Amino acid sequence: MVNDGELQHLRRCIELATKALVLGDEPFGSVLVAADGKVLFEDHNHVASGDRTRHPEFEIARWAAANMTSEARAEATVYTSGEHCPMCAAAHGWVGLGRIVYVSSSEQLATWLADLGVPAPPVRTLPIREVVPNVAVDGPVPELVEQVHDLHRRFHSSS
């Protein structure tokens, strides 16, 4: 269950995902929030450049490793429009970030993409807890899922 403040961060993730879509990229956005509620870093997908590792959750992990203490990382929360892929979940775990809250699950995304006829990704889709078993995870967030679904429909209908 997420509260109103967390919904605000998740809505920002959707705004960032929308920005990625407008820029011709896959619609994903993420926000890193400190324990005191301060937004520390935010980003959106940059994979259209050809570097398929340029996910916002991976960029958050890199930024956090370079700019935060291990204690601050453990107390922080990553909000994201879509559940972390295995690469991003691993990066999250390796740098010791705290809780993850996502709007839509990897399972939901896989279903949406299959319905749109999009080929499966080259990396197996796994729930975050299969990659990082001890991380606190909340999601999906039903009241926002359709907004993310719509972004993926728009992206794949234009590509």
N, C-alpha and C positions, 0 to 999 in steps of 0.2 A: 504494500500500500504506500502510495506517495502522497505527500502533502502539497498544499497550494504553492509554497516556495519552490518545491521540486518540480512541479508542473511548469512553473515559469522557466526554469532551466531547460526542461525538455522542449518547451515551445521555442526557446532560443536554438536548440539543436535542429529543430525543424526549419527555422529560418536559415540556418547555416546550410542545411541540406538543400533548401530551395535555391540559395545562392550558388551552390555547386551545380545544380541543374541548369540554372540560367547561364552559367559559364561553360556548359556543355559537358559537365562531369557527372558521374554517378551521384545520386542524392543521399549523401551521408554527412552528418554534422555532429560535433561533440564539444563538450564544455567540461573543463576541470575546475572544481570548486573546493576551496579550502574548508577546513573544519568550521571556521568562523563565518562561512557563507560567501566569502569574497571569490569572485570569478578570477581565476589566475591565468587561464589560457583557453582559447577556443580555436577551432579550425574546422575545415570541411574537406571533402575528398579532393585529391589532386592527381588521380590516376590517369586522367586523359593525357597527361604529359608523356605517358608511356611507361612510367615507373609504377607498377602495380602495388608497390609497398606504401604508397603515399596516402594511407588511410589516416583520418583525423585521430583515431585512438592510438595509433602507433606514434604519431607526432606528439601527442600528449605525453606518452610514456617517455619519449626522448627528452622533451622539455622538462618534465618532472625530474628525471634523473640528473639533469644538468643544473636545475635551479631550486630544488627543494631538499630538505633534510629527509632522511629515511622516516623519521617520526611524522613529519608533515605529510609525506606521501601516504603513509598508512592511514592517516586521519582524513584524507581528501576523498572526494567522490567524483567519479567520472559519469557524466550524463551523456547519453548518446541516442541518436535517432534509431539506430539498429544495433542489435546484439553484436558484440565483438566477434570477428572471425578468429580462427585459431591463432593466426600470426599476432593479431592485436591482443588477444587474451594472454598469450605467452609473454609479450612485451610488458603488459600490465602486471603480470605475476613476477617477472624478473626484476622490475624496478620497485616492487612492493607497494603499488598503489592500493587504496582502500576500496570501498564499495563501488559497484557499477549499477546504474539505473538506465534501462533502455526502453524505448518506446515499442519497437517491434522485434520479435524474435527471429533468429536464423531460420527456424522452421517455417515461420510465416513467410519470410522472404523467399525461401526455396519454393514454397507452394505458389506464391505470386509469380515468380519467374517462370516456373514450369507452365503455369496457366497462360503466360504470354509467349511461350515457345522459345524462351531464352535457354541456350545450352547451360548445363551445370558448370560451375566454376572448376578450375584445375585443382583446387585444394578442397578437401572434404569439409563440409560444414559440420561443426560440432558445437554443442552448448558450451558456454563459458566454463561451467563447473567441471566439464570433462577435461579441460586444459588446466584450469587453476581451481582445484577442488575446494580450497578453503576461503575463497573470496566471497564476500557478501554480495548477492545479486538480487535486484528487483526488476521485474518486467515480465511480460509486456504490460503496457499501460493502455487499457482498452479505449479510454476516451480520446486518445491521440492516434491510435493505430491507423485509422482510415486516412488521415492526412499523409502519413508516410507511404501507405499503399498507393495513394494517388500520385505522389512524386515518382515512384518507381514505374507506374503505368505511363506517366508522361515521358519519362526518360526513354523507356524502351519502345514507345510508339514513335519517337522522333529519331531513333538511331537506326 
